[in-house]
Amino acid sequence: MSIYENLTQLGAKTPLPETPEKASIEKVENPQKDVQYCVRFSAPEFTSLCPLTGAPDFAHLVIDYVPADWLVESKSLKLFLGSFRNHGAFHEDCTISIARRLIDEINPAWLRIGGYWYPRGGIPIDIFYQTGEAPKGVWVPTQGVENYKGRG
């Protein structure tokens, strides 16, 4: 039995989910469970909507996690993140909701997310969350996203 046989989205034409709640995050058994390592997903073109004005908001998300039993299947993560395009929520809610959903789905040994939001009303808002200290001995690089500098 292959660890990949239960995937339904990878390799198939899969429409963008209407909402984050309707998105299916698929997981794969971690074939390297005996090693602690860091996985990074970067989403430099994340979008959502302001819940009051409906105006688009843009962010660069960086998600780092140390897997335990499960890995996130990347296409399903892409579709989940894409489902926020028509979702109205404040930056804080979007960022933390993504982290909580991933924690619920894959129960990682550790997870952190950096939400680097582009300015709204001239003020960039950055949101950071992690589940605790990274496991000792795991190389976790800095997220490396520059602070917003505007035109300067």
Secondary structure, 3 states (H helix, E strand, C coil): CCCCCCCCCCCCCCCCCCCHHHCCCCEEECCCCCCCCCEEEEEEEEEEECCCCCCEEEEEEEEEEECCCEEECHHHHHHHHHHHHHCECCHHHHHHHHHHHHHHHHCCCEEEEEEEECCECCECCEEEEECCCCCCCCCCCCCCCCCCCCCC
